Amino acid sequence: MLVTLLTGCATMRESLILGASTGLIVGGIAGNQSPGNDKSENVLKGAVIGGIIGGIASYAIHGSL
């Protein structure tokens, strides 16, 4: 995780891929830890939400640089 945070991206495409993939992973892990009977549904929801948030955040951060 530390390596992901310390590496820079040169293009918008690379930034979006890195942000969305990091969001997918973190969201999936968070979804797995959330309470509920259907863990696979929670993981999927967490991954989708995390991917969207990660993509938007990386777009905003890359645009501000």
C-alpha positions, -999 to +999 in steps of 0.1 A: +000+000+000+028+024+008+044+018-026+011+026-043+009+059-024+045+069-031+045+063-068+035+091-091+014+089-123+024+108-153-009+107-172-046+111-164-052+075-176-026+061-152-040+082-123-075+070-129-065+033-132-044+035-100-071+054-081-100+031-092-080-001-086-070+010-051-106+020-044-118-014-056-094-032-033-100-011-002-138-011-008-139-048-012-120-053+020-143-029+038-173-046+024-161-079+036-157-065+071-192-050+072-219-069+091-246-089+072-255-123+060-245-120+024-207-113+024-203-116-014-229-089-019-212-067+006-178-072-010-193-063-044-210-032-032-179-021-013-157-027-044-180-007-067-184+022-043-147+022-036-138+021-073-161+051-080-148+071-051-112+062-059-117+072-096-133+105-087-106+113-061-077+105-085-093+126-112-096+156-088-061+151-074-045+147-108-063+178-121-051+199-092-015+190-098 
